[in-house]
Amino acid sequence: MSQAIAATAVAPAPDWELDYYSRPILEADGKKRWELLICSTPQPGADQPAFRWVRPCPAASVNSIWLREAMQDALTEALSLGLQPPRRLRCWRISMRAMVQRAAEGLGMELVSSRRCYALVQWLQERERTVYPQEEGFMAGPLAPPPTPIRPVPVPLPETARGQSWAWATLSAEALAEASDWDIDFAGLIPLPTGLDPASQIPGIRLFGGDRSLAIAGWIAGLEPVRLELSGRQLLLEAGLEDRWLLSDLADDTRGAAAASLEQARQQAGGLQFVAVQANERDQRFAGFWMLQDLPDA
């Protein structure tokens, strides 16, 4: 079984986001259903991924060989819709990394271990609300929670990645909607949540790097930035699968306002945040600009 949403025209290949994991459904043999979900990362200006694909997997067939063959089928279907093969494949589940890595290597695809799978996580949440409860064998009620991971100790950014200074900033959702038209060297844009009030204020930070701003932006791009976090007095940047980078220590008189702004964004603006890298405060262009989203950890 597969499901796809056709693209309207041939476009530059976006990245793919993948989740290969069990679902809250018991099959007739008493084993949990496994499922492969793949979607393309939405392009700037798009509301939805151009490609979505789903295939259930028997529990006895969970291995990299089945996964590689299923991914090949997804590639074939995408090509039939006029979509080019993706440049990269993102996967955020640490427990599945080795298996996905073997399957991706067999197809000549680059795997990026990253939680920047915003479109996929939202699709999975949608399926958990509307699809799985309708399936025979759905396991209603609370499931045993997964073990709470030990969060890594934050690591200071290396000297080469630190800007000369930084500042808090806010942008309206209306302004962010035009971000695909901005002059940005390293961009990581995502669609705005449906129904978001254009006047909503999105919190973020601006890093000023002077003549090193482009190098700093390139380094941050390689981190796969996910979200900003406050931990005590520390402002952190979460990135990759479980990396936590220390950006700055906050003064007591600014910590409360920062925490309130980030919480308000989570409650009223879909968890949107941003990180910008510029040469200085007067610069009108961006060496780097990433939209982040504080989604629940899957």
C-alpha positions in Angstrom: 0.0 0.0 0.0 1.3 3.4 -0.8 0.1 7.0 -0.9 1.4 9.9 -2.8 0.6 13.5 -3.4 1.5 14.5 -7.0 3.7 17.5 -7.7 2.4 20.0 -10.2 5.7 20.5 -11.9 9.3 19.3 -12.0 11.2 21.2 -9.3 14.7 21.1 -7.7 14.9 18.1 -5.5 14.1 18.8 -1.9 15.4 16.7 1.0 13.3 13.7 2.2 12.3 13.1 5.8 11.9 9.5 7.0 10.4 7.6 9.9 10.6 3.8 10.2 9.0 2.7 13.4 6.3 0.8 15.2 2.8 2.2 15.6 0.1 1.7 18.3 -1.7 -1.0 16.3 -1.6 -4.8 17.0 -1.8 -7.0 14.0 -3.6 -10.3 13.9 -0.4 -12.1 15.0 -0.2 -10.1 18.1 2.8 -8.0 17.0 2.8 -4.3 16.6 2.6 -2.8 13.2 5.6 -1.2 11.7 5.3 1.6 9.1 7.6 3.6 6.8 6.6 7.2 6.3 8.5 9.4 3.9 7.8 13.0 2.9 9.7 15.7 1.1 10.8 18.8 3.0 8.4 21.6 1.8 10.0 24.2 -0.4 9.9 27.9 0.5 6.4 29.2 -0.1 4.8 25.8 -0.1 2.2 24.8 2.6 2.6 21.0 2.3 5.3 18.5 1.1 5.2 17.8 -2.6 5.6 14.1 -1.9 4.2 11.8 0.8 4.5 8.1 0.9 3.5 5.4 3.4 4.0 1.6 3.5 3.3 -0.8 6.4 5.9 -3.3 7.3 5.4 -6.8 8.9 7.1 -7.0 12.2 9.0 -10.0 11.0 10.4 -8.1 8.1 11.9 -5.1 10.0 15.5 -4.9 8.6 17.6 -2.7 6.3 16.9 -5.0 3.3 13.1 -4.4 3.4 13.7 -0.7 4.1 16.0 -0.3 1.1 13.6 -2.0 -1.2 10.7 0.1 0.1 12.8 3.3 -0.3 13.5 2.3 -3.9 9.8 1.9 -4.6 9.3 5.4 -3.1 12.0 6.8 -5.4 10.4 5.1 -8.4 7.0 6.6 -7.5 8.4 10.0 -7.0 10.2 9.9 -10.4 6.9 8.9 -12.0 5.4 12.1 -10.6 8.1 14.3 -12.1 10.1 14.6 -8.9 13.9 14.2 -8.8 15.7 12.0 -6.3 16.4 13.9 -3.0 19.8 15.3 -2.2 19.6 14.2 1.4 17.6 12.0 3.7 16.8 13.1 7.3 16.0 10.8 10.1 15.7 11.7 13.8 15.2 8.4 15.7 18.5 7.5 17.3 17.5 3.8 17.7 16.9 3.4 14.0 19.9 5.3 12.7 22.1 2.3 11.9 19.4 0.5 10.0 18.4 3.6 8.0 22.1 4.3 7.3 22.6 0.9 5.7 19.5 1.2 3.6 20.5 4.8 2.5 24.0 3.7 1.6 22.6 0.9 -0.6 20.7 3.6 -2.6 23.6 6.1 -2.7 21.7 8.5 -0.5 23.3 10.8 2.1 21.8 10.4 5.6 21.6 13.4 7.8 20.8 12.6 11.5 18.6 15.5 12.4 15.5 16.6 14.2 14.7 19.1 11.4 12.0 16.8 10.3 9.2 19.3 11.1 6.9 18.3 8.2 7.2 14.6 9.0 6.6 15.0 12.7 3.5 17.1 12.0 2.2 14.5 9.6 2.9 11.7 12.1 1.0 13.7 14.8 -1.9 14.0 12.3 -2.0 10.3 11.7 -1.9 9.6 15.4 -5.1 11.7 15.7 -7.1 10.7 12.6 -5.7 7.5 11.1 -4.5 5.0 13.7 -7.6 5.2 16.0 -9.7 4.1 13.0 -7.6 0.9 12.4 -8.5 -2.5 13.7 -6.2 -3.4 16.6 -5.6 0.2 17.6 -4.1 0.2 21.1 -6.3 2.8 22.9 -5.3 4.3 26.2 -1.9 5.4 27.5 1.1 3.5 26.3 4.2 2.8 28.4 6.4 5.9 28.0 9.8 5.5 26.5 12.8 5.8 28.8 13.7 9.4 29.4 17.0 10.0 27.6 19.9 11.6 29.5 20.3 15.0 28.0 23.9 15.9 27.0 25.6 18.6 28.9 25.6 21.8 26.8 28.9 22.5 25.0 30.1 26.1 24.3 30.3 27.0 20.6 33.8 26.8 19.3 35.6 30.1 18.9 35.4 29.9 15.1 31.6 29.8 15.3 31.0 32.6 17.8 29.8 36.0 16.6 31.1 39.3 17.8 27.8 39.9 19.6 24.2 38.9 19.6 20.7 40.3 20.3 17.2 39.2 20.9 14.8 40.0 18.1 11.2 39.4 17.0 9.6 39.2 13.6 6.0 39.2 12.7 4.5 36.1 11.0 3.6 38.4 8.1 7.3 39.3 7.7 8.4 35.7 7.9 6.0 34.7 5.2 8.2 36.8 2.8 11.5 35.1 3.9 11.9 33.1 0.7 12.4 36.5 -1.1 15.1 37.6 1.3 18.8 37.7 0.4 20.1 34.7 2.4 23.3 32.6 1.8 22.4 29.7 4.1 18.7 29.3 4.4 16.6 26.9 6.4 13.0 27.9 5.9 9.8 26.0 6.8 6.1 26.7 6.1 4.2 28.8 8.6 1.5 26.9 10.6 -1.9 27.1 9.0 -4.1 29.8 10.4 -1.3 31.7 12.1 -2.2 35.3 12.8 0.0 37.5 10.6 0.5 39.8 13.6 2.0 37.0 15.7 5.4 37.9 17.0 8.1 35.2 16.5 11.1 35.3 18.8 14.6 34.7 17.7 18.2 35.8 18.0 20.6 37.7 15.7 24.2 36.8 15.7 26.6 39.4 14.3 29.9 38.1 12.9 31.4 41.0 11.0 33.6 39.7 8.1 33.3 36.2 9.5 29.5 36.1 9.2 29.5 33.8 6.2 31.8 31.3 7.8 29.8 31.3 11.0 26.6 30.7 9.0 28.1 27.8 7.2 29.2 26.2 10.5 25.7 26.6 12.0 24.1 25.1 8.8 26.1 22.0 9.4 24.7 21.7 13.0 21.1 21.1 11.8 19.7 23.7 14.2 16.4 22.6 15.8 15.2 25.0 18.5 16.2 27.5 21.1 16.0 26.5 24.8 16.4 28.2 28.1 18.0 26.1 30.9 18.4 28.1 34.0 20.4 31.1 33.0 21.7 29.5 29.9 20.5 30.1 26.4 21.0 27.0 24.3 20.7 25.9 20.7 19.5 22.4 20.2 20.7 20.8 17.0 21.3 17.5 15.2 19.9 14.5 17.1 20.8 15.4 20.6 23.4 18.2 20.5 23.0 21.1 22.9 25.2 24.2 22.3 25.7 27.0 24.8 25.0 30.4 23.2 25.2 32.7 26.2 24.5 33.1 29.9 21.6 35.4 30.5 21.3 38.2 33.0 18.6 37.8 35.6 16.7 40.9 34.3 16.4 39.4 30.8 15.9 35.7 31.6 12.2 36.1 32.6 11.2 38.0 29.5 13.0 35.5 27.2 11.3 32.6 28.8 7.9 34.2 28.4 8.5 35.0 24.8 9.6 31.5 23.9 6.6 30.0 25.8 4.2 32.4 24.1 5.6 31.3 20.7 5.1 27.7 21.7 1.5 28.3 22.7 0.4 30.8 20.1 2.7 30.6 17.1 3.2 26.8 16.6 6.5 27.0 18.5 8.2 29.0 15.7 11.6 30.6 16.4 14.5 31.8 14.3 18.2 32.3 14.2 19.8 34.9 12.0 23.5 35.5 11.2 24.4 39.0 9.8 27.6 41.0 9.5 26.2 43.8 11.8 23.0 45.3 13.1 22.6 47.5 10.0 23.1 44.8 7.5 20.0 44.2 5.3 21.1 40.7 4.1 21.6 37.5 5.9 24.6 35.2 5.9 22.3 32.6 7.4 18.7 32.4 8.5 16.9 29.4 10.0 13.3 29.1 11.0 13.1 26.7 14.0 10.1 25.0 15.6 9.7 23.8 19.2 7.8 20.6 18.5 7.4 17.8 21.0 10.1 15.2 20.9 9.0 12.1 19.1 
